[in-house]
Amino acid sequence: MRHIISVLMENEAGALSRVAGLFSARGYNIESLTVAPTEDATLSRMTIVTTGSNEVIEQITKQLNKLVDVIKMQDLSDGDHIERELMLVKVRAATGEQREEMKRLADIFRGRIIDVADKTYTIELTGPGSKLDAFLDALDAGAILETVRTGASGIGRGDRMLKI
Amino acid sequence: MAELELTGAEIVIRCLHAEGVEYVFGYPGGAVLNIYDEIYKQKGFTHVLVRHEQAAVHAADAYSRSTGKVGVALVTSGPGATNAVTGIATAYMDSIPMVVITGQVPTAAIGQDAFQEVDTVGITRPCVKHNFLVKDVKDIAPTIKKAFYIAATGRPGPVVVDIPKDITQHSCTFEYPETISMRSYNPTSKGHAGQIKRAVQMLLEAKRPVIYTGGGAVLGNAAAPLAEMARDLGYPVTSTLMGLGGYKANDPLFLGMLGMHGTYEANMAMQHCDVLIAVGARFDDRVIGNPKHFAKEARRIIHIDIDPSSISKRVKVDVPIVGDVGQVLEEMNRLLKASSERPEQAALKAWWAQIELWRAQDCLKYDRSSAMIKPQYVVEKLYEITQGQAFVTSDVGQHQMWAAQYYKFDEPRRWINSGGLGTMGVGLPYAMGVQLAHPDAMVACITGEGSIQMNIQELSTCKEYKLPIKVILLNNGYLGMVRQWQEFFYEERYAESYVASLPDFAKLAEAYGHVGMRIEKPEDVEPALRRAFTEHKDQLVFMNFITDPRENVYPMIPAGKGLSEMILV
């Protein structure tokens, strides 16, 4: 099953490699991993999307907690949460017809065109992973020149918080 | 008045003094020259100069295993650090508290492929509890404080502190923190009260109980409360390889070691019990074999461990208790004493009757009339002559199993071996660390002709520090455990397990300045051992016992099989 795990850790050099190393050493899957400092610059917050049986997820949770740099963590999938991912897609937009079609599709998905060139548009789209997938499916495969995705970031709903 | 500034190198030394370090095992090199210059000037600890960095780490590890204190090793950058890695991984697998200080190239040279540069923090990351690269002289003291704290608390383990050379030259004022608190690291030591209650209830309801103890019972200093519980309830006890000595081997409640080469009675009891209490043990593959086979028999499991990730990793347990095993057992004993309930005696009696039947198999019997020296006999004689009082280190292989099976350890921290990583070559450096920590104790290193050659250069260190270790070489001319597997599972195709050319070990020992002996007949075993421990009490004696090359370790559970699928002699 897919799980989305948030980890609050010391913003130390090498903290990311400890987590990445743990996943590779123990053979856990990583679907995506994002990390950046928080409003408190001494803290990093990481979001990991992984899959595994309940036993594997339990071990992942325990092993993450065991890392000396990890302060707190939470399996967001255990309760109500929100996930967002950012995607940038460069699409072919050479003819008037193509440009019109891309603009229309971007609007439907509430994406924004953030770069306009002679033959291409770059579209910015935010949402749950499934929405980004749906957008890519809606595009003509030949029209996609390049895509880049950040991987999911997640946060609990309402009073559900991960902080120290 | 301005406070006195110290260099980084001086600070390192002051920190080690503040931690009460007695021995630093190490080897100098370019990146640690500043630190060595300060070692030259100090008197607070003894530096032990080994002949290979791997041995420094093993010796520090054994110092820790035999004393419970944090072992300290110091090596240079690059090859110094890579040579130390096997030692670090060995300590990591067995949860041994250690601080390893590694030199690093100067900060400005990091990443430039400088001479003797290696990414020590990167290389050691998967085999340390934690590691640090110190980037500022001001960080040395707090980092070393943290390193000792992390190494010794919670589930112990090795911590590496990598210090670039320029940092040891810079100076700042020195203050060693008295205490340390880390928001990201707060190990649990007190067990959950509710779970402890449930565990006690479950123990009292048991009809076929087994107490299964591991290295955690030794590391957690739980021998006393463990003995109290077992005797109070009259329950059988078995130990893993790492747990030996945690419970008196000579006690009738003790079933011997369990696992791949465990006794018949221990493995059968383990497989057929209805309530199992695991104390600082982790159900690893060499202990329970195939978890699917293990799970076939229904039983309720209580698991006490300091490390939450050890619980329900290979086997699902019913009552997990995270905490210091000693403290948790004490709390359980308190509740047991306060309870008016007692275990059902008729059931317990029947269980013991069954266990005695299994025990009557006498699974550790061997041919005592052989014209060749049987390795088991050597270990038995060593036990008799040392009256069970020796510290015994071993290497890895058949001799290790025979040592574990035939030397009856009655006290914790006497049996020093590499259980988790199974590192050949640890025996001699382990004996060095133990002998330095216990100068008046008898220290025997039971080894094989394969393992001993993996760190034999340390015979030179033993001479320098006058370590009267007794090396018991069970020489069968084969990499015996490999040979045994080839005999059982590869139709006797002995690929590269026969060592055709061996040195004259007695002469080799003499060349290093020690006493060497070669023993070929069973009747010469006892006199040789006696001489070693009397006449040559203060010398290192290297005893080359020529043993039966075809002897196997029994019982044996083939890898991947279940506990009741033993091959018996």
Interface residues (C-beta under 8 A of the other chain):
Chain A: M9 E10 A13 G14 S17 R18 G21 A25 E55 E58 Q59 K62 Q63 N65 K66 V68 D69 V70 I71 I164
Chain B: V121 G122 R125 P126 K129 H130 L133 I150 M182 R183 S184 Y185 D307 P308 S309 I311 S312 K313 K316
